[in-house]
Amino acid sequence: MVTGATGNIGRSLVGRLLAEGAAVRALTRDPARAGLPDGVETLRADLTDEASLEPLLAGADALFLNLAAGGGQAAAAVTGAAVRAGIRRIVLNSSSSVTDTPADGENHIARMHAGVERAVRDSGLEWTFVRGANYATNTLAWAPSIRESGVVREAHPDAGGVPVHEGDLADVAAVALLDRTGAHLSRAYVVTGPEQKTMAEQVAEIGQAIGRPTRVERISEEAAAEAMARPGFPKEAALELVRLFGRSVGAPLFPVSDAVEKVTGHPARTFAQWAREHAADFS
């Protein structure tokens, strides 16, 4: 069972599960527009309506839970329905912002994901957490400005990160979902890319992928937060995130993790590879 199946990670995960011969069911608001591969059972669902979810989950063995599919309220509803439907295992797409320390209360992203992790742990089901760091797909937010002018505006161009390819997050999740040895139960994997990259370096690599000059222009934290804010992610939360980026200048928040290679057997994909694969989005 896959939630968020029409998102970047979800689509990669569905493909990987199908390649492994697994039966896949996807929950989505609009099956007609999902565009998922043949062989996927795609069902319409309101992920916040716990009562209606239980019959949709019936018969499934394992569940991939992604907050992107509807936020914390939906995640809690799906978890409750999973327990009653007899699902055995949840693999949660979480965040490396979660540290299992009091620091988890210091920013919006960590608070939200830590709350869902607690709910999954408390459910009594088997669980694995995939704590992704610096999704490479987040840089798609730069696509309009790169297409228009080749200039990206950020408050902290030298902020360090370890951008991770959505395919690697999906591969780790697939291994955990299909595991029959118990090796990945009650594990929280911090999943990163294979190298540290500043925002400025990521913008430069996108430029190389599309064959056009690109650069970063520094703006205020306030302006960066205003540009990032959207429904469900208010300016105050965006400002917390921008300031978190600022703390990573010269001191990256996350070290490079070897989780991808340890779990999947293949090395993590580079940001340069990601940029080449997504060049059309920026062109």
Secondary structure, DSSP 8 states (H G I E B T S, - for coil): -BSSTTSHHHHHHHHHHHHTT--EEEEES-GGGT---TTEEEEE--TT-HHHHHHHHTT-SEEEEEGGGTHHHHHHHHHHHHHHHT--EEEEEEETT--SSGGGGSSHHHHHHHHHHHHHHHTTSEEEEEEE-SBGGGGGGGHHHHHHTSEEEES-TTBEE--B-HHHHHHHHHHHHH-SSSTTTTEEEEE--SS-EEHHHHHHHHHHHHTS--EEEE--HHHHHHHH-BTTB-HHHHHHHHHHHHHTBTS-SS----HHHHHHSS----HHHHHHHTHHHH-
